[in-house]
């Protein structure tokens, strides 16, 4: 099991429509900001970029790093083929707020302080988004964006203060916590009920504290969200490689979990998870079943009771209206 991390209660405003933001997490893990992680991948990809690029390559760049930052398929960004549709998705579907440069506190505005991970869209003369990038830091008090520069057809860093403020829009992105990504993915891709998701969330918290790259304390072999061990750890890696997935990431590990639960050995567990009652007792039963029959940690008989109680008393209380 991974080392313990601080439990924090999350109390920030949520967007109206972003799917993962409809779920209010019980806790979040310190220093797990996915927006920072995304920005770092964008920055590195931009630094390594060479050659000539078309405006559409900014979309390809973002889609690549969305996956690398564990934001794949959770709804922060959409896999669109052009910047205009991506802009509409962020603003219309997810309802993230839009700002001009003059609105930013970094440039003497009063409405918003731009942060690492926010999206910056560059508009053409007709005010239509042509390309976009991600804020990756500040330099000498100016915001720096890693993006595709449509004027020279090359990826590079750009200081947006030097850009025409009327042709730049900043979108304040609300990034999910890791548990929001997991809860949302279980609901939408496993078709599990909220109650069952609570049981799974309880177990993953105690197994790995939501760290998909967690190694078991003492080097006993457990790895990942569910601390797969021995031949199941080998199977995780092999299955992900066969399906061109990175086994260190959240979504591939959840997909492997689905693969196991649909297989003959653990299909009865999946049936149990789908048949629990829709109340706190059901959350207990889901957590207990997953621990006892699927995860099987050391002392799993006692551990299953503890995780069941945590699911019913704590996790379900937070998620029951989702």
NORLINNOR-V787919 format. One record per backbone hydrogen bond with DSSP energy under -0.5 kcal/mol. NH is the residue of the N-H (numbers start at 1). CO is the residue of the C=O. E is the energy in kcal/mol with one decimal. If there is no record, write none. Layout:
# NORLINNOR-V787919
NH/CO/E
NH/CO/E
This chain:
# NORLINNOR-V787919
2/207/-1.1
8/28/-0.7
17/94/-0.6
18/94/-0.7
20/74/-0.6
21/18/-1.1
22/19/-1.4
23/20/-1.0
24/22/-0.5
25/23/-0.8
28/8/-0.7
30/6/-0.5
32/29/-1.0
34/32/-0.5
34/176/-0.5
37/33/-1.6
38/34/-2.7
39/35/-2.3
40/36/-2.1
41/37/-1.9
42/38/-2.4
43/39/-2.6
44/40/-2.3
45/41/-2.7
46/42/-2.5
47/43/-2.4
48/44/-1.8
49/45/-0.8
49/46/-0.6
53/153/-3.2
57/54/-2.0
58/55/-1.6
59/56/-0.9
60/56/-1.5
61/57/-2.6
62/58/-2.3
63/59/-2.8
64/60/-2.0
65/61/-2.1
66/62/-2.4
67/63/-1.3
68/64/-1.6
69/65/-2.0
70/67/-1.7
71/66/-2.8
72/66/-0.5
74/71/-1.2
80/78/-2.0
86/82/-1.7
87/83/-2.7
88/84/-2.3
89/85/-2.3
90/86/-2.4
91/87/-2.3
92/88/-3.1
93/88/-0.9
93/89/-0.9
94/89/-2.2
96/90/-2.3
99/170/-2.8
101/165/-0.6
103/100/-1.5
104/101/-1.7
105/112/-2.5
107/104/-1.4
108/105/-1.5
109/104/-3.2
111/103/-1.5
112/103/-1.7
114/112/-0.7
117/135/-2.4
118/115/-2.1
119/171/-1.7
120/133/-2.5
121/169/-3.1
122/131/-2.9
123/121/-0.5
123/167/-2.9
124/128/-2.2
127/124/-2.2
130/122/-3.1
131/122/-1.4
133/120/-2.5
134/146/-2.0
135/118/-2.7
136/144/-2.1
137/144/-1.0
139/142/-2.9
142/139/-1.9
144/137/-2.9
145/158/-2.6
146/134/-2.4
147/145/-0.6
147/156/-2.0
148/132/-0.7
149/147/-0.6
149/154/-2.4
150/148/-0.9
152/149/-0.8
153/149/-1.2
154/149/-1.3
156/147/-2.4
158/145/-2.1
160/143/-1.2
160/158/-0.7
162/159/-1.4
163/160/-0.9
165/163/-0.6
167/164/-2.3
168/165/-0.9
169/121/-2.4
170/99/-3.1
171/119/-3.2
172/97/-2.0
172/170/-0.5
173/171/-0.9
175/173/-0.8
181/177/-1.9
182/178/-2.3
183/179/-2.8
184/180/-2.6
185/181/-2.3
186/182/-2.5
187/183/-2.1
188/184/-2.5
189/185/-2.5
190/185/-0.6
190/186/-1.2
192/186/-1.5
197/193/-2.4
198/194/-2.1
199/195/-1.6
200/196/-2.0
201/197/-3.0
202/198/-2.2
203/199/-1.6
204/200/-2.8
205/201/-2.3
206/202/-1.7
207/203/-2.4
208/204/-2.7
209/204/-0.9
209/205/-1.5
210/204/-0.9
211/208/-1.3
212/210/-0.8
214/211/-1.6
216/222/-2.4
217/1/-1.7
219/216/-1.9
223/228/-1.1
224/214/-2.1
227/224/-1.1
228/223/-2.1
232/229/-1.9
234/230/-2.0
235/231/-2.2
236/232/-2.2
237/233/-2.0
238/234/-2.6
239/235/-2.9
240/236/-2.2
241/237/-2.3
242/238/-2.5
243/239/-1.3
244/241/-1.5
245/240/-3.4
247/245/-0.7
249/246/-1.9
253/249/-1.4
254/250/-2.1
255/251/-2.6
256/252/-2.2
257/253/-2.1
258/254/-2.3
259/255/-2.3
260/256/-2.6
261/257/-2.5
262/258/-1.4
263/259/-0.6
263/260/-1.0
266/260/-0.7
267/263/-1.6
269/266/-0.8
270/266/-1.7
271/267/-2.1
272/268/-2.0
273/269/-2.5
274/270/-1.5
275/271/-0.5
275/272/-1.2
279/277/-1.7
283/279/-1.7
284/280/-2.1
285/281/-2.6
286/282/-2.7
287/283/-2.3
288/284/-2.8
289/285/-2.6
290/286/-2.4
291/287/-2.1
292/288/-2.9
293/289/-2.7
294/289/-0.6
294/290/-1.4
295/290/-2.7
296/291/-2.7
300/297/-1.1
302/299/-0.7
303/299/-2.6
304/300/-2.4
305/301/-0.8
306/302/-1.7
307/303/-2.5
308/304/-2.0
309/305/-2.3
310/306/-2.1
311/307/-2.2
312/308/-2.2
313/309/-2.8
314/310/-2.0
315/310/-1.9
316/311/-2.8
318/314/-1.1
318/315/-0.7
319/315/-1.9
320/316/-1.9
322/319/-2.5
